[in-house]
Amino acid sequence: MSARLGLHKDKNPESPKRTAPQSVDAVDEEDNEYPCNEDFVRESAANFEEGSSGEEDKNETGEDVVPDKQRSWHFYGIGIPLMIIILSMAAWYYIYAEKSCAFETQRGIEPKQSDSVWNALQKGIEGLINKRDPRPSVFLFLHQEEKLKTLIDDIAAEASRCFGGPGKPIHMNKDDFVQKNGDYGFAIEQFKKKTKEGNVFLIVNLNEIPPSSARALHPICDTYNPIAADAAIFLTLHTASTTDTGNSVELARQTLYELWGTQLQDNELEPLITRVTDQVLHLNSTG
């Protein structure tokens, strides 16, 4: 018995790593020590399936088993940044995109006017509303017939809309220029007050403004030291000529000399007429 124990002690330290065959009873004892129940296996398998991806995210029928909540987060992760980009681009376009004022409706009104009239108007107004021109635009309309006053009103209203206004230009006439004491400063103050109402002015019928009051047009129509740098000023002047003679500026100057030359000296009259005739547009009555 002692010899057998000694032999056993000598062999254990040097025993090979190969495991000796175990009996069925020994295996059963190990299984009892580390039980492998079916509930544990099923739970482990379920946990594995929840953490799977790719093709394993589908059940046996091929249906997607990714939770709806996960899809929602995926949608928001893409949709929100995309929406921010779209809104930013829209805001940039609204702020920086070129604004147009082509007078499309007015071009079709009879009697139709030449392209040079519309091109000058479009260039002048678009230069202001797009902040390209730091000076006001002054237009003098020459007209012969009363029906053209309606066209002029429509042009001024459209210009007001192009500025973002309600389509109601600021009207001024002889009542805004004539003061009992003859002080033309009254008209200048009236103009300054009205600049708070909008950007587009329609000063009608220069033929009715007396020479002493017409002096106010010199600072009002000043494009180098303007009272309102972003203003569009439309003036109207009645003339006997019904068509554009090709020298509208000379026709306008001659008409104004006849109106105001009797009371104003040349040193005062010449600069005044130069300001008023900055851009002369002769409206045809015959189309």
Backbone torsions as a table, in degrees:
resi	resn	phi	psi	omega
1	MET	NA	-44.6	178.1
2	SER	-67.0	-36.0	177.5
3	ALA	-65.3	-38.5	-179.5
4	ARG	-66.8	-34.9	177.8
5	LEU	-70.0	-39.1	178.7
6	GLY	-65.1	-38.9	177.7
7	LEU	-63.0	-39.6	-179.5
8	HIS	-64.7	-38.1	179.0
9	LYS	-68.9	-34.3	-179.4
10	ASP	-70.5	-32.0	-173.6
11	LYS	-83.1	-27.2	-174.2
12	ASN	-61.8	-44.9	-179.6
13	PRO	-65.1	-31.8	-175.9
14	GLU	-102.0	11.7	-174.4
15	SER	-67.3	142.5	-179.5
16	PRO	-66.9	157.9	-177.7
17	LYS	-75.9	-14.4	-179.8
18	ARG	-64.5	130.6	-178.0
19	THR	-83.7	132.8	-179.3
20	ALA	-72.2	150.4	178.1
21	PRO	-57.1	138.9	179.9
22	GLN	-104.5	150.9	178.9
23	SER	-77.7	165.6	178.9
24	VAL	-61.5	-36.4	179.9
25	ASP	-65.1	-37.7	179.9
26	ALA	-65.7	-40.8	177.8
27	VAL	-63.0	-41.3	179.7
28	ASP	-62.1	-38.2	179.3
29	GLU	-64.2	-40.4	178.3
30	GLU	-65.3	-38.7	179.1
31	ASP	-63.7	-35.8	178.1
32	ASN	-69.1	-34.0	-179.7
33	GLU	-70.9	-38.2	177.8
34	TYR	-120.3	78.8	-173.7
35	PRO	-65.9	141.8	178.2
36	CYS	-115.5	84.1	-177.5
37	ASN	-84.2	157.7	-174.1
38	GLU	-71.2	-31.3	179.8
39	ASP	-63.2	-41.2	178.9
40	PHE	-62.6	-40.7	-179.6
41	VAL	-65.6	-44.6	-178.8
42	ARG	-63.6	-40.3	179.1
43	GLU	-64.2	-41.4	178.7
44	SER	-63.8	-41.5	179.6
45	ALA	-64.4	-39.9	179.1
46	ALA	-63.9	-41.9	178.2
47	ASN	-63.0	-37.7	179.1
48	PHE	-65.1	-40.5	-179.4
49	GLU	-65.7	-37.5	-179.9
50	GLU	-65.3	-31.1	-179.0
51	GLY	-89.9	1.2	-177.5
52	SER	-79.8	165.5	179.8
53	SER	-143.8	176.4	176.8
54	GLY	68.7	-132.9	-177.4
55	GLU	-68.1	-22.6	-179.3
56	GLU	-74.5	-8.6	177.8
57	ASP	-81.8	20.5	179.1
58	LYS	-125.0	146.7	178.0
59	ASN	-84.6	-171.2	-174.2
60	GLU	-64.9	-26.5	-178.8
61	THR	-87.3	-1.1	179.4
62	GLY	89.7	4.4	179.8
63	GLU	-79.8	144.4	179.5
64	ASP	-71.9	129.1	-178.8
65	VAL	-111.0	13.3	176.1
66	VAL	-66.7	130.1	-176.5
67	PRO	-58.3	146.3	178.3
68	ASP	-60.9	-34.2	-179.9
69	LYS	-61.6	-38.3	179.0
70	GLN	-66.0	-38.4	177.3
71	ARG	-64.3	-40.1	-179.3
72	SER	-61.1	-44.5	178.4
73	TRP	-63.2	-36.5	178.9
74	HIS	-65.4	-40.4	179.8
75	PHE	-65.0	-47.2	-179.9
76	TYR	-64.1	-34.2	-179.7
77	GLY	-64.0	-29.0	178.3
78	ILE	-95.8	-42.8	-172.7
79	GLY	-66.7	-42.5	-176.7
80	ILE	-65.0	-49.6	176.5
81	PRO	-60.6	-36.5	179.1
82	LEU	-65.3	-40.7	178.7
83	MET	-64.7	-38.9	178.3
84	ILE	-62.5	-41.2	179.3
85	ILE	-63.7	-44.2	-178.6
86	ILE	-63.6	-44.6	179.7
87	LEU	-65.4	-36.5	178.4
88	SER	-65.4	-41.5	178.7
89	MET	-65.6	-40.0	178.9
90	ALA	-64.1	-41.3	178.5
91	ALA	-65.1	-41.0	178.7
92	TRP	-62.8	-43.0	-179.1
93	TYR	-64.0	-41.2	-177.9
94	TYR	-65.1	-37.3	-175.7
95	ILE	-80.3	-43.6	-168.6
96	TYR	-105.8	-11.8	-177.6
97	ALA	-68.2	147.8	179.7
98	GLU	-65.9	132.7	176.9
99	LYS	-93.7	143.5	-175.5
100	SER	-111.4	148.7	174.1
101	CYS	-147.9	81.1	-170.6
102	ALA	-97.0	-4.3	179.9
103	PHE	54.5	45.9	-175.9
104	GLU	-62.0	-45.1	-178.6
105	THR	-66.5	-43.2	-176.7
106	GLN	-67.4	-27.0	179.3
107	ARG	-62.4	-27.3	-177.8
108	GLY	-90.2	-1.2	-178.7
109	ILE	-77.0	135.2	176.8
110	GLU	-86.2	145.0	-8.8
111	PRO	-70.5	136.7	-176.7
112	LYS	-70.5	145.8	-177.8
113	GLN	-103.1	163.8	-177.7
114	SER	-69.9	157.3	178.9
115	ASP	-62.0	-29.4	-179.0
116	SER	-62.8	-33.8	177.5
117	VAL	-64.7	-49.8	-176.9
118	TRP	-69.0	-37.6	179.1
119	ASN	-63.7	-40.6	179.0
120	ALA	-65.5	-42.8	178.8
121	LEU	-64.0	-46.0	-178.9
122	GLN	-62.2	-45.7	-179.7
123	LYS	-62.3	-43.5	-177.8
124	GLY	-66.2	-46.0	-177.5
125	ILE	-71.9	-42.7	180.0
126	GLU	-65.5	-31.8	176.0
127	GLY	-63.2	-32.5	179.1
128	LEU	-79.6	-48.3	-174.6
129	ILE	-71.5	-21.6	176.4
130	ASN	-98.9	9.1	175.2
131	LYS	60.8	27.5	177.4
132	ARG	-86.2	-29.9	-176.3
133	ASP	-109.3	119.1	-178.6
134	PRO	-83.0	4.1	-176.9
135	ARG	-118.8	154.1	177.5
136	PRO	-69.1	159.9	175.6
137	SER	-106.4	126.6	-179.7
138	VAL	-116.4	120.1	-179.7
139	PHE	-119.2	131.8	174.5
140	LEU	-110.0	115.1	177.7
141	PHE	-89.1	121.7	170.1
142	LEU	-92.7	128.7	179.5
143	HIS	-146.2	159.4	-177.2
144	GLN	-118.1	-35.3	-175.9
145	GLU	-106.4	151.4	-178.4
146	GLU	-63.1	-32.5	-176.4
147	LYS	-63.7	-21.5	179.0
148	LEU	-74.5	-16.1	176.5
149	LYS	-64.3	-32.9	177.4
150	THR	-64.6	-41.7	177.4
151	LEU	-62.8	-41.6	179.4
152	ILE	-62.8	-41.5	177.3
153	ASP	-60.9	-41.9	179.8
154	ASP	-65.0	-39.1	179.1
155	ILE	-63.9	-45.8	179.8
156	ALA	-64.8	-38.2	178.7
157	ALA	-65.7	-41.1	178.3
158	GLU	-65.3	-39.9	176.9
159	ALA	-61.0	-39.4	177.3
160	SER	-62.4	-41.3	177.7
161	ARG	-65.0	-35.8	178.6
162	CYS	-64.4	-28.1	175.6
163	PHE	-79.7	-3.6	-177.1
164	GLY	90.7	11.4	-179.3
165	GLY	-88.3	-176.6	-176.5
166	PRO	-82.5	4.1	-177.8
167	GLY	82.6	26.2	179.4
168	LYS	-124.6	94.0	178.9
169	PRO	-65.8	160.5	-179.7
170	ILE	-86.9	115.5	-177.4
171	HIS	-88.9	140.8	171.5
172	MET	-137.0	141.0	177.5
173	ASN	-138.9	-164.5	-174.3
174	LYS	-61.7	-26.8	179.9
175	ASP	-66.4	-25.0	177.7
176	ASP	-85.1	-8.6	-177.1
177	PHE	-109.7	-31.8	-173.3
178	VAL	-86.3	123.7	175.8
179	GLN	-121.4	143.1	-175.3
180	LYS	-58.5	-36.7	-178.6
181	ASN	-85.2	1.4	177.2
182	GLY	78.2	11.2	-178.8
183	ASP	-81.1	113.0	-178.7
184	TYR	-74.6	-8.2	175.6
185	GLY	-63.5	-22.1	177.7
186	PHE	-59.9	-44.2	-179.6
187	ALA	-65.8	-36.8	179.1
188	ILE	-64.5	-42.1	179.0
189	GLU	-66.7	-37.5	176.7
190	GLN	-61.8	-42.9	179.6
191	PHE	-63.1	-45.0	-179.5
192	LYS	-60.4	-41.1	179.3
193	LYS	-64.6	-39.9	-176.0
194	LYS	-74.5	-16.7	178.1
195	THR	-63.1	-20.2	177.6
196	LYS	-74.6	-14.7	-176.5
197	GLU	-90.7	-18.9	-178.4
198	GLY	169.0	-173.1	-175.7
199	ASN	-107.7	-16.4	-172.6
200	VAL	-109.2	124.3	-179.5
201	PHE	-115.5	140.0	174.5
202	LEU	-123.9	104.3	179.8
203	ILE	-101.6	105.3	-168.1
204	VAL	-94.2	146.3	169.0
205	ASN	55.7	74.2	175.6
206	LEU	-61.8	-19.0	-179.4
207	ASN	-61.9	-24.8	-176.8
208	GLU	-94.2	-7.6	-178.0
209	ILE	-86.8	121.0	-178.7
210	PRO	-66.8	154.6	-176.2
211	PRO	-54.8	-42.3	-177.6
212	SER	-63.2	-36.2	178.9
213	SER	-80.5	-25.2	-179.2
214	ALA	-65.0	-18.9	177.7
215	ARG	-55.9	-28.7	-178.7
216	ALA	-63.9	-22.7	-179.6
217	LEU	-69.4	-19.8	179.8
218	HIS	-62.6	-51.9	175.6
219	PRO	-75.9	-31.2	-179.3
220	ILE	-63.7	-39.5	-177.6
221	CYS	-96.6	13.1	178.9
222	ASP	-70.9	120.5	-179.0
223	THR	-97.3	-5.1	-179.0
224	TYR	-102.1	-36.0	173.2
225	ASN	-127.8	68.2	-169.2
226	PRO	-76.0	154.1	171.4
227	ILE	-72.3	-40.5	178.0
228	ALA	-132.6	107.1	-173.2
229	ALA	-69.1	-26.3	-176.5
230	ASP	-105.6	29.9	-177.7
231	ALA	-97.6	148.1	169.4
232	ALA	-111.3	121.0	-174.5
233	ILE	-115.7	117.0	177.5
234	PHE	-105.0	127.9	177.1
235	LEU	-115.9	149.0	176.9
236	THR	-123.2	141.7	-178.7
237	LEU	-140.7	124.1	179.2
238	HIS	-80.7	132.7	179.7
239	THR	-132.1	159.4	-178.5
240	ALA	-80.4	-19.6	-177.1
241	SER	-81.1	133.5	-176.2
242	THR	-93.4	-13.4	-177.9
243	THR	-132.8	161.0	178.1
244	ASP	-71.6	117.5	-177.3
245	THR	-83.2	-5.0	-177.1
246	GLY	95.3	-10.9	177.9
247	ASN	-135.5	65.2	-174.8
248	SER	-66.9	-33.9	-179.2
249	VAL	-63.5	-43.6	179.9
250	GLU	-65.5	-38.2	177.7
251	LEU	-63.8	-41.8	179.0
252	ALA	-65.4	-44.1	-179.4
253	ARG	-62.2	-43.1	-179.9
254	GLN	-62.0	-42.6	179.7
255	THR	-63.7	-41.6	-179.0
256	LEU	-70.6	-35.1	175.8
257	TYR	-61.6	-40.3	179.8
258	GLU	-67.2	-32.5	-178.5
259	LEU	-76.9	-44.4	-169.5
260	TRP	-114.0	-11.0	-173.9
261	GLY	-68.0	-17.7	-177.7
262	THR	-75.0	-21.9	-176.5
263	GLN	-119.0	-17.6	-178.2
264	LEU	-107.1	138.3	177.0
265	GLN	-75.0	159.1	-176.7
266	ASP	-59.3	-37.7	-178.8
267	ASN	-65.4	-18.0	177.4
268	GLU	-103.7	-35.6	-176.6
269	LEU	-72.1	-43.8	-175.3
270	GLU	-62.0	-50.1	177.5
271	PRO	-61.6	-35.3	179.5
272	LEU	-63.6	-48.4	-179.3
273	ILE	-65.0	-36.1	178.1
274	THR	-61.1	-41.3	179.2
275	ARG	-66.0	-44.1	-175.0
276	VAL	-68.7	-32.3	-176.2
277	THR	-99.0	33.7	-179.8
278	ASP	-58.5	-45.7	175.2
279	GLN	-137.9	112.3	-177.6
280	VAL	-102.4	126.7	179.1
281	LEU	-121.2	113.9	-178.5
282	HIS	-92.1	116.8	-179.3
283	LEU	-89.2	126.0	-179.3
284	ASN	-79.3	139.5	178.4
285	SER	-91.8	-17.7	-175.7
286	THR	-98.8	-11.5	-179.3
287	GLY	76.3	NA	NA
